[in-house]
Amino acid sequence: MSQEDCTGGTVSPLCVIGLGNILLKDEGIGVHAANAVKERYAFSPDVDIIDGGTIGLDLLPIIEGRDRVMIVDAVDFGKEPGHIGIIKDKDIPSVLNSKLSVHHIGLSDVLFTAAFMDITPSEICLVGIQPKSLDVGLDMTPEIDGKMEDMINLIIKTLQSWGVECALRSRQESLK
């Protein structure tokens, strides 16, 4: 059963949320990757792709009522820059102990509050990449930018494991 969003449209039970601050170099990878997926692919069943930026606790109404949620973000794995990983469900808070930015505090709070309110999706995963630089700047570092396709492929592979058909849009359709 699908719920309605504030515009009266239906909300997909599946959601990808790109988090990060695009003004801080590699910190914006989650937003950039989610936007690229939204632009390049069509999904069946529908998947909501959301630019979550740094909205923190305002994520609660976004995840409420969803069956599965994927969060895409820069994550401090304690590894070399460009390391990509996927963390699922109850293991997610452990990688948020090392805060890269203010929104990680918000994400920890969102997950805790969602559990407290009993609105946690049945499955939640975090697709992350170890950033190189969180300095002020609009461009990601070459090391992280060069891993963008790997991030996108992992997002698509995960969606497919959830039973989602992911079809590349035609170039013309992507430019609209």
N, C-alpha and C positions, 0 to 999 in steps of 0.2 A: 504494500500500500504506500503510495507516495504522498508526501505532504506538500502544502503550497508554500511558495515563498511570498515575500511582501508585495510582489507585483501580481499575485494571483496565479503565477505559473507554477508548474510542479517542480519539486526538488528531487533530483536523482538520488537513489540510495547509495550511489558511489560518487566519491569526490576526491579530487587531487587539489591540494592547497600548496601553492608556492609561497614560502616565507623568506623574508630577508629585506635588507635595506639596500636598494640599488645605488645609493650614494656612497657606499663603502666597498668599492671594488668587489672582491669575491663574496662578500656578504649577500649580494644580490642574486647568487646563482639559483636559488629556489624559485624566485619570481621569474627570472629569465627562462629557466627550463620549463616551468609550467606554461608560460606564454608561448614558447616554441611548440610544445605538445598541442596546445589548443589551436594554434595556427595550422599545424601540419596534418592533424589527424581528425577523423570523424569516428564516432564510437557507437556501437550497438551492443547492449543497451546504452542509453545516454550516460555520460559521466560529466559531472560539473567540474570544470577546471577553474580554480579561483586564485586570483592574485591576493594573497593574504598579507603581503607587506609585513608590517610590524604591529598588527592590530591586537595582539595579546588576548585578553579575556573576551574580546568581541568575537573570537573564534567559536565560543560556546554555542550561539544559535546556528552557526554554520555547520557544526558537526552533529548537532542534535537531530535525531531521527534518521541518521545515516546508518547503513549496514557496514560499510567499509570506507575508511578514510586513509589517504596516503598524504603524508606531509613531505615536502621536498625542501631541503635547507642546507646551509653550510653547517657542518658539525665538527667539533673538535674530537676526533678519534684518537688523537695522540700519535698520528701516523704522518707520513710524508705528504706534502701538498699534492692534491689530485687523487688521493685514496678515496674510493667510492665504497659505501657500505649500505646495507639495509638492516634496520633494526625493527623488530616486531613487538607489538603489544606491551607487555609488562617490562621488557628490557629497555624501552625508550627512555624512561627517566634517568637511567644510569649514565647515558651519554650527555644528558643535559646538566650534569653536575658541574661540568666545565663550561661556563657561560662565555659564548663568543660575543653576544650582544644582549641588549635589553630585552629583545623579544623572546630569548630563551627562558628568561624568568617568566614571561607571560605564557609560554608554551607549557612549562612545568605546572604553572598554576591552572591552566586550562585542563590539562590531563587530570590533575588532582581534583579540581572542581567537578569535572564531568563524571569522574568516578563517584564522588560524593553525592552528586545529583542523580546518579544512576542513568546517565545519558551517554555513556561511553559506547561508541560503535562496537559491533561484534568483532571487528578486526580493524586494527590501526597499524600502519607501518610508517617508518621514517626513512626516506631515501636521502642520504647525505653524502657530502664530499668535504674532505679536509681542505680548508682554504689556505692560501698562501699569504694574502694580505687583506687586512680590514681597514687599510688607510682610506682617507677620503679620495674618491675618484669614481667616475662613471664606468670606466672600462675594467673588466676583470683582467687578472693577470693572464699571460699567455698559457701558463700551466693549467689553470682552471678552465679558461675558455676552450682550450684544446680537449678537455674532457666532457664538453657539453653533449656531444653525440652519445657518449657512453652513458651519461645521466639519462638522456631521453630514451635510449634503448632499454635501460633498466626500468624506467617508469612504464614503458609500453609492455615489457615482458611481465611485469607485476600485474598490470591491468589484464593481460591475457590469462594469467594464472587465476584471476578472479572471474573468468568466463566472459570477458569483454572482447568483442571483435574490434580491432583497431585498423582502420583503413586510411592509407595516405590520401590526403585531399589532392586534387589536381592543382598544379601550380597556379592556374587562373583563379580557382576557388580560394586558394590561400591568400591571394593578393587583395581580395575584397575587403 
